[in-house]
Amino acid sequence: MPDDLPTPLRILAQARADVLERAQVDARLVIASRDLEDDTARLRQLREAFARERRDVERLGQVTPTRLWSSLRGRREEDLARESDEADAASAALEECAADVERQREELARLRGRSAALADAETRLELALEVVARGADGLDASHPGAAGAAVRELAARREVREVEEAHAAGKAAHAALVGAYGVVQSADAWSGWDTFGGGGMLSSAIKHDRLDKARAKLQLASEALERFTSELDDLHLPGVKLARFDGLTRGVDILFDNIFTDLAVRSEVKRCRADVEDAIGRVEDVLSSLEERHRALTGQA
């Protein structure tokens, strides 16, 4: 970093370096956590292997069928030496792996500590950009392009954050819709049986139990879509809505069970299934658009 940089630019440069380091540390955290998990599993396996080898040595050293059979063959000393060597090798491998696991735990703790120390790096970077964008400390005169560049970067960073928040809300809405679709499919199947399969009051009751579950799932999906739509509104994008599913009341269909009420309910279920399918498709389209926009903003295209 040049020594003659004005203070706001020096703070900005340091904040950029901290953001970069935080990203690098977090990437290393993912790898270190995975490596520790793998080696911890290997450590358990080595402990089990060492325990087996030690039992083999003990069986040859005690009066056991294993020792008697080895003695009868005249190979007890040879077998004991072999098993002892194998136990020693298992013990050495166990010690080495245990030391590796301990080092990895220490490194993981260090990385987590460093990540926590840099947790405010993004906030500090945006604050530094705001200061530079205002042209503080006479930057307009000494570095005439700095303020404009800071304004553009600040806007781009905020847009990236809005896109990421919208994408997360969209993924949640998509999961809720897929869950609702599965229940609506089940209701559709029971509706078909109740209408054309000779169903009666029992099948109508089961059908409406599925419909009740579908309504609950659809309510959750609608709420998730409202949150998604709110995030999209921040990006000046149209939202995705799900048509309300009413259907007939349980009492009407069960008490006045006939082909007309069955057909009416089946028609409503079919419409609802089509609406959910359509909403899933539209959410997927928006998610793809958000992902493309994110790549363009972050230079990952």
N, C-alpha and C positions, 0 to 999 in steps of 0.2 A: 504494500500500500504506500503510495507516495507520501512523503512527509509534509508536503506543502498543500495537501487537500484541506479545504475548509472543514470545520468541525462537523456540520450536518452531513457532508459527503463521507467523512471518515466513519461516522456512526452508521450511515447507510451501508457502506462497504462491509463493516463488521457484522451487521445484521444479515447481509446476504451470505457471508461466510458461515454464520451460525445456522442459517436455514439449510444450507447445503450439507453442513456437518450433521445436522439432525436427521436429514434424509438418509445419509450414509450410515449413521449409527442405527437407525431403525431397520434398515435393510440387513445390517449385520446381526441385529437382534433376532430377526426371523430365522436366519441361518443358524445362529448359535443355539437358539431354542430347539430347533429341529435336531441339530447334532447332539445336544445334551439328552434329548429324549431317546434318540437311537442308542447312544452309548450307555444310558441308564438301563435300557432293556438288555443290552449286551452284557452289562455288569451282572444283572440278575441271572442270565444264562451261565456266565462263568462261575458264579457262586454255586449254582446247582451242579455244574460239572465238577468243581473242586470237591463238593460234598460227596459226590459219587465216587471220585477217585480215592478220597480218604476212607470211605467205607470199604472199598476194595482192598486197600492196604490193611485195614483193621481185620477184615475177614481172614486174610492170609496169616495174620499174626496171632489169631485166636483159634481155639479148637472149634472149627466150623466145618460143614461139608465141603466148602471151597478149599480149606486148608488140607483136609484129609485127601481129597481127590488130587490136589497138586502134589502132596507127599507121595501118594501111591504111584504117581507118574514119574517121581524123582525129579520134579521141576520146581519144588517149592521155593528154593532160593532164587532161581531164575525169575519165577513169576513175581516174587516179592520185590525183587530189584526193578523189574519192569513197571509194576504198579506204583512203586515209590517214585520212579522217574516221571511217570505220567502225573502223579499227584504234585510233584515239584513243579512240573511245567504248567499245570493248571493253576497252582498257587502264584507262580510268577506272572502269568497272564492276568490273573485276577488283580494282583497288586498294581500292575501297569494300567489296567483299565480303570481301577478305582482312582489312581492318581490323575488320569486323564479327566475323569468325571469331576473330580474336585477342582481341577484347573478350569474346566469349562464353567462350573458353577461360579467361580470367582470372576471369570471374564463376563459372564452373563450379568452378574451383579454390577460390575463396573459399567457395562454398556447401559444397563437400566438407569444407573445413577447419572450417567452423562446425558441420556435422553431426557431425564427429568429436569436436569439443569438447563437444557435447551428447549424446554417445553414452551417458553414464551417467545421463541425466535420469530415465528410468523407474526405475532402481534407487534414485536419490536420493529420488524421490517416495515410493516404497514405504517407504524407511527413515524419511522424515519422517512418513508416516502412522502407522507403528508407534510412533514417539515420542509423537505426539499421542494415539494410541489408549491408551497407558499412562497418560495424564493427567499427563505430566511438568510440572515447574515450576508446580505448583498450578493447572493448567488447569481441573480439575474445579470449582474455586471461581470463577475469573475467567470461564471460558467453559464452562459446564456441559454444553452439547450437543456440544462439539467432539470429545470422545473417542468418543462413540457414533457420530457421523457418520464419523469416521476408520475405525472398526472396519468399518462397513458398506461404505465405499468400498474399503477394503483387500480385503475378501472379494470384492467385485464385480470388482475389477481382476484378482485371482488367478483368478477363474472365467473371465474373458474370455481370459486367457492359456491356461488349460487347454482352453477351447473351440477356440482358434486352433490349438493343438498337435494336438488330436484331428482337427480339420478337415484339417490338412496331412497327417497320417498316413492319413486316409481317402482323400484325393485320390491319394496314392501307391498305396494298396491298390486303388483303383478302376482306375488305369492298369495295374497288374499283372494284375488280373482280365481286363480287356479284351484285353490282350496274350495271356493264356492262352486266352481264348475263341477268338481267331482261329486258334490252332494246333489247338485241340480240334476246331474246325469242319473243318479240313483233314483231321485224323485220321478224323473222322466220314465225310467224303466217300470217303476211301480204304477205310474199313471197308465202306461200302456197295458199292463196286466189287468189293472182294475177296469179299464175300458173295454178291452177286447178279449181278455182271458177268462171271463166268467167270474170276475171278482164280486164280492159282496161287502157287507159292513166291515168284516175283518180286514180285507185288502184295502178298503177305503181308509180305515184307521191307520194301517201301516203306511199307506201313501201319505197321509197327512202328517204322520210323524216325520217322514222324510222332508215334507214341505216345510214343517216348522224348523227343522235343522237347516234347510236351505235358506229360509228367511233370515235366520241368525247369521249364517255365513255371509249372506248378501249384505246384511247391515254392516258387518265388519269391513267388507270390501268397499262399500260406499263411503265409509268413514276414511279408509285408506286413500281412496280416490280423491276425497275432498282435500286431504293433506297434500297429495300430489299436485292437485290443481292449484292449491295455494302457492306451492313452490314454483310451479310453472308461471303463475301470474307475475312473480318477481322477475322472471325472464321475458315477460310480455309474450308468453306463448299460450295458446288455447288449452283448456283443461280437458279432462276425460270424465264423463259422467255415466252413471249406470241407471237405467230406467227402473222406476219403483216396481217391485213385484208384490201384488196384492193377492190375486187368486180369489177363490171362494172361501168362505169361512168353513171351518171344520164341521160345524153343526149342520149347515145347509147340505153339504155333500154327503155326509154320513146318514142323516135322518131322511133326506129326500133322494136317496141313492138311485139314480137311473142313468140311462145312456146320455141324456142331455147335460146333466150336471157333470158327468164323467168327461164328456167331450169338451165342456167349457173349461174345466180344470186342466185337461191335457193341452188344450190350445194355449192357455196361459203359461204352462210349464215350458212348452215348446218355444214360445216367444221369449221367455226369460232365458232359456238356454242359448238362443241365438243372440240375445243382447249381451250375455256374458262373453260368448265367443268373440263378438265384435269388440267389446271393451278390451279383452286380452290382446287382440290384434292391434288396436289403436295404442295401447300402452307400450307394446313391443316396438311399434314404429317410433313413438316419442323417445323411448330409451335409446334406440339406435341413433336417432337424431342428436340426442344429448351426448352420446359417446363420440360421435363425429365432431361435434362442436368442442368437446373437451380436448380431443386430439389436436384440433386446429389451434386452440388457445395455448396449449402447452407445448406445441411444436413436435407432437408425436405422430403427426400424419405421415 
